[in-house]
Each structure stands twice: as C-alpha cells, then as structure tokens.
Amino acid sequence: MVAFVRNRQDLEHRIIVMHADGWSIRALCRHFAMGRNTVRRIIRKNRSQREKGHDVLAPQKTVLRKSKLDGFRSQIKQLLQDYPDITGVRLYEELVANGFSGGSTIVTDYLRKIRPKPKKDPVVRFETDPGKQGQMDWSPYTLSFTRIGRQTVNCFSYILGYSRRQYINFTLDRKFFTLIRRHQDAFAHFNGVAATCLYDSEKTVVLRWEGGQPVYNPAFVAFITHYHCRPIACRRGRPQTKGKVESPFNYVQKNLLNGRRFEDLQDLRRAARWWLANRSDVHIHDTTGRPPLELFMEKEQSALMPLPAHGYDTAEVALRVCRVDGFLEHETNLYSVPYEYIADIVALKATENEIIVYSPELTIIAHHERKPIGAREKLEDPAHRQSEKVRYGLEPVKEAFLALGDGAFDFLQGLKQRHRNCGFQARYILRLKEHYHCEDIHKALIHAMKYYAFDGKAIERILKARFSSRQLESMAARSASRIFSSLPQIKQRPLEDYCHFIKEASYGRQHPG
C-alpha cells in the first residue's frame, strides 16, 4: 500500500520516524514506493543532522510558503466586490497591470477556491452547418464613463452559429436605422451573410403575431432580403432558442466591461474592436473546443453567402422648411442652408455620419457632420453666411412668397405699408408651409385682406381656425399623386389577347426556318 504525504518535508520526517521505530529499509521502500538509494540518502541526512544536535524526530510544524498572491489578495477581494462575475483572465490582466509577476494558473485556482462556480442546468444545443445560421440580439449595460458620467448603452451582438465567431458594437438607441446599420457592420466584419438569422420579437423586426405566425416589419424585410437572408422570429419568453448569442453577453460583461474604465462611447467602441480581435476571436470556446476565428477561417467563411455588389441604402430622408434664420432642424440639432432657400421646403438626407440637404430641384445645397440626437448643437457653414440685411430682408424670400398665389402680391404690398420689417412677416408666413398646404395659405391671405389683417400671426390664426394641419410627408405624397394622375394611363389587356403569341412561339420552335 502506497502512503500519501503532503510534501517532501513531511515525507522525509515520516521515513526517519518509522526507521527509528524499527522499519527496515526494504519495508520503507515498499511502503513509500521509493528506491533504496533514495531511502538510504534520507537516513544518512538524518544522522548528520542528529550529530549536529538537531532533534529530527520531533513533530514537524507545517511551514506555509509565501505566495506571489500575498500582496494582491486585498485587490482581488475589491475587484470581486466591484465585479462579482469577473473572469480569471480579466482578474489576471488587472493584477499584471499592478505588478503581479506570477502565472495565470495560480490566479484562476485561487479564484476557483474563493468563488466556486454554480451548477448549471443542462441545455440541449442545436448545432447548424457552416454558414446556415446567425443569431442577433441586444443587451443593455449601464456604465460610468469617466468623461460624461453614467449612461446606458446597448450592445448589438451578431454571432455565427457554427464557428461562434462574434461581432459586437455599442449604440445609444435601438431604432430601426441603427439596427440595419449594425447589421451591415457585422456582414462586413464577416465578409459574408448567413442563410438565416434568429431574432427576438422586437417591433423593428416583428410587428405582431397572428395565428402563431410572425408578421414582419416590411421595412426590415426589404433590408434583410437585399442580403438574401431569411429572418426567423423566436417566440417571447424563450431565450434558450438563441442561446448562442445570449450566453456571450455574460462573456462580454465579465471579460470586456468588468475591471475597465471608458471615457465615452467612442472609447468603448475602440475597446470593443480590440477585444474582438485579441480576446473573442482567439479564446478557446467551451463547446467547440477551438478558437472561433480558426474554425471560421477553416470551414465557415467559404460557406457564407457573398455580399451584394451594392449595399443597402440606410439613409433617412425627410422634408424640412428652412427657418427664417437660415437653419433647419433635425433631431434637436440645427444645420445651416444658403440664405436663398429660406422658407423653402427642402429634402434632408441623414446618413449615419452626415447630413445632406437638397434644394426643391434636388441639387445638393449643404453638407454637415451629423450630430447625435439630443446634442442641441448649431452647425453653420461659413459659405452660407450673409449680411443681416440680406439674410433677414424681403428680397431672399420675395419670389417664394409670390409663388403662393395671385393674391400674394397684393398681400405683400399691404405688409410693406403696415410693417417696417416686412421681410420678417413674410418669412413667418412662409414657415407655415411646414404644416399647411400652399393653397390653404393663399386662401388665408385672401381672407385676411378682407379685414386688412396684414400680419403673420393673423394668417396663422386663420389657418388654425379654417384649415386642417398637414405634415410635410403627406404634402409630398399628395403632390406625387397629382403628378401620377396627370400621366397617360395604359389600358390593361386581358390575358387571352396574348395567347396567340405563345402559340406562335411554340409553332416556331417546332417548325424552324
């Protein structure tokens, strides 16, 4: 029977004591499974120690060796208090940054002792072939940024089902255009598209459920089918359906966010890009047993569908009336336009990073950097600046005002007589085009002249009392409908009229030449 001992010191002490009690060298060798020369060397060492006066037969006290973790235990305790779910890898990185010189194994072993892993319920996973399935989801995180303070951000995650390669990005909202732009980033990251993708029943993807079937958002269908991907909606309350994308959120929390401080959203995004390349892509996945990037390059990349030649246009388009001060508003921010377009209805195209303004003739008249919603910033192009007299006088808007109708000229003459600053009054009336049709404004001018009410406020009161408010989009739709109705109509012919073409074609194939 082999004896078990704690360490080398304990082993030598037990051999010495047992030899003193009468155990032979042969019996000691058999008991401890050791060679004779090793036992003899230990006994000779005992004799030399006794000749020097040491009592080697006395009970040995357990001597605890110093650990490289001794100076870092308080830091480990603090990190666990701040981030209870922190991983051993992240803990090791933080200790190394503070001067720790030991290996990662001692850290993970110590962490396992003081924080045992909870038992998990077994989950049946459904594996898919390479390139067949992706999974997408959102997860909110509330972070304390060092520059802007506490803020809630949303983590967009897209993961490939076979290789487990992941793409993440952080946003301030979960709006439709944000969703599809992050999809495009993920597709570009993988340089391909999976055949299907699993989604939650969010309104941006699924409007509602009817008869057990999802009714998809038409705008999202237009986007996702552009990339030849088929969406699959998961029922509410079943997160295990998308377990491959749900589980990595814990990994993001523990390995990316825990133990790190970020200045702002841009700093967080830079850290996420570094983390994807240096952690997520190269770590050994628990299920596959291989790094996601390695498995992706080996089998899944070639199985993905190629990206279309032209990407989906994710720009937002809206109509705006240029304000009397030469600016138009979009998402709480103000953007300048040339003075000659004051009071005109213009088209605004908002990409993810840029604001483009088009004239009524659809020529580009302004470019601006897009500011985030809620920033309340005012951007002015120096080329749009003019003198106060030109910017706020009558001449820049006179043509637009006269375009309201035949009665506009007479009303304008009344404005000149009643108001010293008639340019401001004319602009005030033209601003009403944002909510009322030009025809209705013209009728209000005619009505006001009957009572000599040459004033912008009077026109606004008449419009509110006599006419219904309209949005710019409905105005544009009505104009488009009017143009369409003026086009010549093509009479549809019955299908029977085309039968003879089919017969002639079949006859020609049977009797060529």
N, C-alpha and C positions, 0 to 999 in steps of 0.2 A: 504494500500500500504506500503510495506516494504522499508525503506530507506537504502541506501548503503553508507558506510563510509570507509575511507582509513585505519584507525587503531583505537585502543582503546582510545587513547588520543583525537582524533577528535570526537569520539562518545560521550564521557563524556562532552566535551565542547559544542556540539550541544544540548545535553539534558539540560544543565544548561541554555543556552541562551534561548531556547524555553520555559522552565519553567518560566524564568523571564519575557517572553513576554505574559504569561497568559495560557500556555498549562497546562492542568490538568495531574495528574499522570496517570489516566486511558487512556487519549488520547496519552500520551507519550509511554505507554506500547503497545498500539495498533499500533502506528506509527513505532516503532523500533522493534516490535515483541519480547519484553522483559518482564520478570516478574516484579510484583510490588515491591517486596523486593529489586531487583537489582536497579530499578529506584530510590527508596527511599534512598538506600545507597549512590548513586551518589550525590543526592541532599544534604544529610547530610554532605558529604565530602565537598561540595561547601560552606556550611555555615561555617564549621570550617576553611576553607581557607580564607573566607572573614573576619572572626573575627580576623585572624592573619594579616589582612591588604593586602592580595593579591587580585589583580583585575582579577578574574577568568572570567569576562565577556569580557575582551579584546580579540581581534582576536589572535588566536594561530598561532605561527610560526611553520612551518614544520621542525622537527628535524630529520635529517638523522642519522641513527645508523651506527656505524662503521662496516665495513665488514671485514671478515677474508681475503678477496682477496685484500684489500687495499695495502698491501706491496708486492703484486705479480703481479700487473697489468702491470708493465713495462716488467717483464719477460714473461708474456702471450703475450704481443704485439711483443716482439722479436721472440718468438717461432712461432707465426703466420707469421711473415715476413720470417723466415728461412724455415718453413714448412707450407705452406698455407692450405694443406689438412690434417693436423694433427687431430686426433680424440680427443674427450673429455676424453676418458680413458687414452690415451697416455699423454695428457696435464696434467691430474690429477696426473699421476705417476711422471712426471717431477717436479711438484710443491711439492709433498710429499717428494721427494728426497732432496728438498731445504728447508724443514722445515715447509711446509704448514700443518696445523692441522685440517682444515675443511673437510667436506664431498665431495663426488664426484658430488652430485646433484648441489651444488652451482657453481661448475666449468662448468658443462655442460650447465646449464641455462645461465650463463654469456657468454659462447661461442656461444650459440644459438642467443643471442641478438646482439652481435657484428659481427657475421658471419652467416647470415641466409642461410639456405640450398636452393640451386637452385631447381626449379621444374624439375622433370624428366619426360620424355616421357614414356607413358605406354608401357610395354613389355609383350608379351604373352609367358609364360613359359610352356615348355612341360615336365611334370613330368614322371618319369620312375619308374618301380617297383624295389624293393631292389635287388641289385646285377646284374642288367641288363646293366647298362651303367656307364662308366667312361669318363672323359674328360681331355685331356692333352694339355699343351701349354707352350710356352716360353715367357719371358718378360725381356728385358734388363734394367739394372739400372747402372748409373754411380755414384760411391761412392768415398768419400775422406777418405781413410784409414789412420789412424794415423801413421802407421809404414812404409807403402810402397807408400803412396800418392794416387793420383786419378787413378781409374781403373774402367773399365766397366765389370760388371759381368752379367751372365744370370741366371734368376730364372726359374728352372724347376718346374712346378706345375701339380699335378695329383689329381683330385677331384672326389669323388663318387657322382653320380647324385642324389641318393635318400637321403642319410644322410647328404650330403655336407661335409663329413669329407675329409680333405685335407692333402696332403703331398707336401712339398717343399724342394728344395735343390738348392745350388748356384754353378755354374761352370764358367770356363773361356772361354769355347767354346761350340758349339752346334753340334759337329761332331757325326757321326753315333754311334761309340762305347760309347761315352758319353751319348747319348740318351738311348741306351738299358741298360746301367748300372744304370742309374737313374730310368728306369722302374723297374728293379729288386729291387732297394731300396724301391720303392713305393709298389710293391707287397709284399715285406717282412714286410713293415710297417703295411699294412692291413691284412697280413697273408691270402691273397686270391687275386683272379683276377675277375674283372667284365667281363660279357659275351661279351660286345662290348666296343669300345672306340672311341671317336671322335678326329680327328686330323686336323691340317692345312695341306695345300698342300706344305710342305717343301720337298726338294729333298731327305732328309733322309728317308721320308715316301712315298711320291708320286713322281715318276719320271716325269710324264706329264699327261695331259688329252687328251683322244681320243674319239670322238663321244659322248661327255658328260659323259664318264666314266673314273675313275682314273686308271692309270697304276702304281701299287705299286712297290716300290723298292723290288726286290727279296730277298735281304739280310734282310730287315725288316720283310718281310712276313715269312721267315724262323724263325726269332726270335719270333714274336708275336704268330704264330700258335703253337710254342712249349708250350705256356701257354694257348692254346685253346681259345684265344681271337680273335674276328673278328674286324679288323680296319674299320672305316667309315671316309672317307675323306670329309671335308667340302669345299665347293666352296670358292674361293678367294673373299674377299670383303664382307663377311657375318659373322662378329664376333658375332652377336646375336645367331648364331647357337650353339656356345659354350659359352653361357652367364654364365653358372655356374662356368666355370673356368676362364673366362675373368674378371668377377666382383671381385673375390677375390684378383686379383693383386692390385686393389686400396686399399683393406684392408691390404695387405702386406706392401704397401708403407706407408700408414697412421699409422698403428699400430705397425709394426715391425721396419721399417727403419727410420721413422721420429723421430727426437729427440734422436737418439742413435749414438754413435761413435764406430767404429770397428777397431781393429789393422790391420787385414789382412783377407784373405778369410777364413782361418780356424776359426778365431774368429767369423766371420759372420755365418759360418755353425753351430758353437756351439750355438749361439744366436737363430738361426732358429729352432734347435731341442728343445730348452727351450720354444720358442714361440709356437710351435705346441702343446706341452703338456699343457701349462699353459694359453694360450690365444685362439688359433684357435679351439682346441677340446672342450673347455668348455664355449665359449661365446654363447649367445642366438642368433640363426640365424634369420634374419629378415623374411625369407619366411616360414621356418618350425616352428618357434617359440620355438625351442628346441635346446639344445646343440648338435653339430654334433656327439660327442663321445657317448652320451647317445642314440641317435637314431641309431647309427651304432651298438652298442652292443646289442640293443634290437631287431632289425629287419634285418639289412643288413649283418652283419658278417656271419651269418649262410647261407645266400643266395649266397655268393661269391663262385666261383669255387676254389677248393683246389690247392695249388701249386704242380707242378710236383715233383716226387721223386728226380730228378736230375736237377739242374739249367742249364740254357743255358750258354755255354762257350763263354764268351765275350772277350777272349784274342785275341790280334792281333799277327799275325805270319808273319815274313818277313825274307828274306835271306840277309846276310851280308858277306863281305870279311873282315877278320881280318887285320887290318892295320899293317904296318911294325913295329910300336911302341908297338904292343900288345894290341891295343884298337879297338873297333868297335863303330860306331856312330849310334845314334838313337834319332831323334827329337832334334838335336843340342847338345846332351849330349854324353860323351864318357864313355864306360864301358870296363873294362879290361877283358882279357881272358888269359888262360895259354899260355906261350910262344910257346909251341909246335904246337899250332893251328894258328900261324901267316901265313897269306896268304891263309888260307883255307876258303872255303865257308861254313858258319855255319848258323844254323837256330836260329832266335831270337823270343822269345815269350814274349810279353808285356801284362801283366795284368794291372789292374788299379794301383797297388801299387808296382809291382815287375817286374824285367827284368830277364828272364831265357834264358841262351844260351845253345844250343845243338851242339854237335860235328857232323861231317858228318855221323857218325854211330848212331846219335840220342841219345847219352848219355849226361846227364847234366854236363856241364863243368864250369858254372859260375852262381852265384846268385847276384843280385844287387837290391837296392832300386830304384824304378823308380822316376826320377826327372821330374818336369814339363817341357813342351816344352818351349824353349827359355831361359832356365836357364843357358845353356852353362857350365855345371859342368862336372868335370872329376872324376870318381869314380874308384879307384884301389883297388883290393883285395890284401892284403899283401902276400897271398899264391901264387899269380901269379907273384910276383917279382922275378927276377933272375939277375945275374950279367950282366953288359953291354955287356961283351964278348959273353955270351950265348944268350942274348936277341937279339943282333943285328948281330951275326955271321952267317956263312953259314949253319952250321950243323942243326939248327932247321928247316930250310926250304928246305934242300937239297933233301929230299925224295919227297916233294910236287913238286919241280921243275922238277925232273927226271920223275915224273908222267905225264908231259905234252906230252911226246912222245919220240920216239927213238932218234931224233936229239937233245934232250935236254942235253944229256951227253956231246956231242961234243961242244955245245954252252957254257956249263958250264966250260969246260976246257979253252975255249977262254976267258971267263970272268976272270978266275983266273990269266991268263997271262997278261991281259990288265989292270985290276983294283986291287988295293991293298985291297979295301973294296968290294970284290965281293959279300958278303952277302947282302949289301945294294942294289946292282944292281939286284940280284936275287929276292929280295923282291919287288922291284919296278916293275919288270916284272910280278910277281905273282899277284900284286894288279890289274893288267889289267883284271883279271878274273871277276871283278865286271861288266865289260861292254862288254867283248868279250868271245866267246867260247874257250875252251881249244884247240880245233882243229885248230882254227884260229890263236891262239898264237903260236902253234907249226909250222904252215906254215910260220909265220912271222920269227921265229927263223931260219928256213931253208933258207929263202930268205936273211936274214941278213948275214949269214955265207958266202954267195957267195961274199959279198963285205967286209968281215972281220969287220962288224959293230957290235962288241960285246959291246953293250951299251943299257941300259934300255930305254933311250929317242929315240934311233933309232928304237927299236921294237914298241914303241908307235906310231911313225910317220908312220911306215909301216902299222900298223893296221888301223889307221885313213884313209890312202890312199887306201887300198885294200879291207877292210872288213867293214861290217855294224855293228854298235854297237848293243848290245843286253842287255836287262835288266835281272837281276837275276831271276825274276819270269818266264820270257819266257824260260830261260835256264832250269829251273826246270820242266816246262811244257813239253819241248821237251824231256828231259830225261825220264819223266813219260810216254810219248807217245811211246818212244823207248822200254821201258820195257813192256808196254802193247802189242805192236805189236809182241814181242817175245813169248808171251804166246800162248798156243794152242787154236785155235778157235773152238768154239762149233757151229755146224751147226744147224740152226733153222729148226724145222719140221713143216709142215703145220698143222692147227688145226684139219683137217679131220682125221689125224692119231690118235687123242685122243678120237674120238667119241666112239670107241668100249669100252673104259674104263668106259664111262658114262653109256653105255647100260648094261655092266656087273654089275656095281654098282646098277643100278635100278632093274635088274633081281634078284640080291642077296637080296634086301630088300623085293621084292615080294615073293620070294621062299627061306626063311631062312632054313639053315640046310640041 
